[in-house]
Amino acid sequence: MKQKEIFSLLARYLILIILAIGNLSLFYLIFTLLTIYPVLEILRLIYGDVSLIFATDTIYFNGVFAQLIPACIAGSAYYLLLILNLTTPMKLGKRLKNILFLFGSFFVINIFRIVIFAILFSEGFRYFDLTHRAIWYFGSTILVVLIWFGNVWLFNIKEMPVYSDIRGILNKAGESERRS
């Protein structure tokens, strides 16, 4: 393996380890603020009088309080998308476009998901709890998988996360063993 490839491989996995330290707090710090304000503004367009209780990440609208907890922000989903990206070998430019697509897609869909559930909650939708839990437990995972496969198709990615790295290491080890 070339020295540049070894450095890239080590850097990619080291970044994932560093970002996981602190219970993904960096993802939640960044995406909480980025998520709350668009949701607030969309609800303001729909309901007019909408307030943010900043210290609790709670939005008051249409006579109800909706708190955006970490599960709503879905920092772990962003991290999973980043894991899929960083464990797949690719050139830096393509990687950056991938990350932008992955995070951007999930971000937009997540905002609309939150807004839709906020509306359903405020309107007293009878099956809110059932629908909310089903989407939370199953829909989020399916969404991440669909976004990743869309990314693979859109960017014509031929490599597989983790497997391609391991295969590359084993191939290089086999080559050096055959030379000696």
C-alpha positions as CSV (number, residue, x, y, z in Angstrom):
1,M,0.0,0.0,0.0
2,K,1.3,3.5,-0.8
3,Q,2.1,5.8,2.1
4,K,-0.6,8.2,1.0
5,E,-3.3,5.4,1.0
6,I,-2.2,4.2,4.5
7,F,-2.4,7.8,5.8
8,S,-5.8,8.2,4.3
9,L,-7.1,5.0,5.7
10,L,-5.8,5.7,9.2
11,A,-7.0,9.3,9.1
12,R,-10.6,8.3,8.1
13,Y,-10.9,5.8,10.9
14,L,-9.3,8.1,13.4
15,I,-11.7,10.8,12.6
16,L,-14.6,8.4,13.3
17,I,-13.2,7.5,16.7
18,I,-12.5,11.1,17.7
19,L,-16.0,12.2,16.7
20,A,-17.6,9.3,18.7
21,I,-15.8,10.5,21.9
22,G,-18.2,12.5,24.0
23,N,-21.3,10.7,22.9
24,L,-21.5,12.4,19.5
25,S,-21.9,15.8,21.2
26,L,-20.4,17.6,18.3
27,F,-23.2,16.4,16.0
28,Y,-25.8,17.4,18.5
29,L,-24.3,20.8,19.1
30,I,-24.2,21.6,15.4
31,F,-27.4,20.0,14.2
32,T,-29.6,21.0,17.1
33,L,-29.3,24.7,16.2
34,L,-29.4,24.0,12.5
35,T,-32.6,22.0,12.9
36,I,-34.5,24.1,15.4
37,Y,-34.6,27.4,13.5
38,P,-35.9,26.1,10.2
39,V,-38.6,24.1,12.0
40,L,-39.4,27.2,14.0
41,E,-39.7,29.3,10.8
42,I,-41.8,26.7,8.9
43,L,-44.2,26.5,11.8
44,R,-44.3,30.3,12.0
45,L,-45.4,30.3,8.3
46,I,-48.2,27.9,9.1
47,Y,-49.4,29.1,12.5
48,G,-48.1,32.7,12.8
49,D,-47.4,33.0,16.5
50,V,-44.6,30.6,17.3
51,S,-42.1,30.9,20.2
52,L,-38.9,29.2,21.1
53,I,-38.1,28.4,24.7
54,F,-34.3,28.3,23.9
55,A,-33.0,26.7,27.1
56,T,-35.2,23.6,26.7
57,D,-35.2,23.5,22.8
58,T,-39.0,23.7,23.0
59,I,-41.3,25.3,20.5
60,Y,-44.6,26.7,21.5
61,F,-47.3,27.0,18.8
62,N,-51.0,26.4,18.3
63,G,-51.4,26.0,22.0
64,V,-48.9,23.1,22.4
65,F,-45.3,22.7,23.5
66,A,-43.1,20.5,21.3
67,Q,-39.6,19.8,22.7
68,L,-36.9,18.8,20.2
69,I,-35.0,16.1,22.1
70,P,-31.7,14.6,20.8
71,A,-33.7,11.7,19.1
72,C,-35.5,14.4,17.0
73,I,-32.2,15.9,16.0
74,A,-30.8,12.5,15.1
75,G,-27.1,13.1,15.6
76,S,-26.5,9.4,15.5
77,A,-28.0,9.1,12.0
78,Y,-25.6,11.8,10.8
79,Y,-22.8,9.9,12.4
80,L,-23.9,6.6,10.7
81,L,-24.0,8.4,7.4
82,L,-20.5,9.7,8.1
83,I,-19.3,6.2,9.1
84,L,-20.6,4.8,5.7
85,N,-18.8,7.7,3.9
86,L,-15.5,7.5,5.8
87,T,-15.2,3.7,5.7
88,T,-15.6,3.7,1.9
89,P,-12.4,4.4,-0.1
90,M,-12.8,7.4,-2.5
91,K,-11.0,10.6,-3.5
92,L,-11.3,13.6,-1.2
93,G,-13.3,15.8,-3.7
94,K,-15.8,13.0,-4.2
95,R,-15.9,12.3,-0.4
96,L,-16.7,16.0,0.4
97,K,-19.5,16.0,-2.2
98,N,-20.8,12.8,-0.7
99,I,-20.9,14.2,2.8
100,L,-22.6,17.3,1.6
101,F,-25.3,15.2,-0.2
102,L,-25.7,12.7,2.7
103,F,-26.0,15.4,5.4
104,G,-28.0,17.8,3.2
105,S,-30.5,15.1,2.2
106,F,-31.0,13.8,5.8
107,F,-31.2,17.4,7.1
108,V,-34.0,18.5,4.8
109,I,-36.0,15.3,5.3
110,N,-35.5,15.4,9.0
111,I,-36.8,19.0,9.2
112,F,-39.9,18.1,7.2
113,R,-40.4,15.0,9.4
114,I,-40.3,17.1,12.6
115,V,-42.7,19.7,11.1
116,I,-45.2,17.1,10.0
117,F,-45.1,15.4,13.4
118,A,-45.4,18.8,15.1
119,I,-48.5,19.6,13.0
120,L,-50.0,16.1,13.7
121,F,-49.4,16.6,17.4
122,S,-50.9,20.0,17.6
123,E,-54.0,18.9,15.6
124,G,-54.5,16.0,18.1
125,F,-53.9,13.2,15.5
126,R,-55.4,10.1,17.1
127,Y,-52.6,7.8,16.1
128,F,-49.7,10.2,16.8
129,D,-47.9,8.1,19.3
130,L,-48.1,4.9,17.2
131,T,-47.0,6.7,14.1
132,H,-44.3,8.6,15.9
133,R,-42.8,5.5,17.4
134,A,-43.0,3.5,14.2
135,I,-41.2,6.2,12.3
136,W,-38.7,6.6,15.1
137,Y,-37.8,2.9,15.4
138,F,-38.1,1.8,11.8
139,G,-38.4,4.8,9.5
140,S,-35.2,6.4,10.5
141,T,-33.1,3.4,9.8
142,I,-34.8,2.8,6.5
143,L,-34.3,6.5,5.6
144,V,-30.5,6.4,6.3
145,V,-30.2,3.2,4.2
146,L,-32.2,4.8,1.3
147,I,-30.1,8.0,1.5
148,W,-26.9,5.9,1.4
149,F,-28.1,3.8,-1.6
150,G,-29.2,7.0,-3.4
151,N,-25.7,8.4,-2.7
152,V,-24.1,5.2,-4.1
153,W,-26.2,5.4,-7.2
154,L,-25.8,9.2,-7.7
155,F,-22.0,9.2,-7.2
156,N,-21.4,5.9,-8.9
157,I,-19.6,4.4,-5.9
158,K,-18.2,0.9,-6.6
159,E,-16.5,0.3,-3.3
160,M,-18.1,-1.1,-0.1
161,P,-17.8,0.4,3.4
162,V,-15.1,-1.4,5.5
163,Y,-15.0,-4.4,3.2
164,S,-13.1,-2.5,0.4
165,D,-10.6,-1.2,3.0
166,I,-10.0,-4.7,4.4
167,R,-9.7,-6.2,0.9
168,G,-7.2,-3.5,-0.1
169,I,-5.0,-4.2,3.0
170,L,-5.1,-8.0,2.4
171,N,-4.3,-7.6,-1.3
172,K,-1.3,-5.4,-0.5
173,A,-0.2,-7.8,2.2
174,G,-0.4,-10.7,-0.2
175,E,1.6,-8.8,-2.8
176,S,4.4,-8.0,-0.4
177,E,4.4,-11.6,0.8
178,R,4.7,-12.9,-2.8
179,R,7.6,-10.6,-3.4
180,S,9.6,-11.9,-0.5
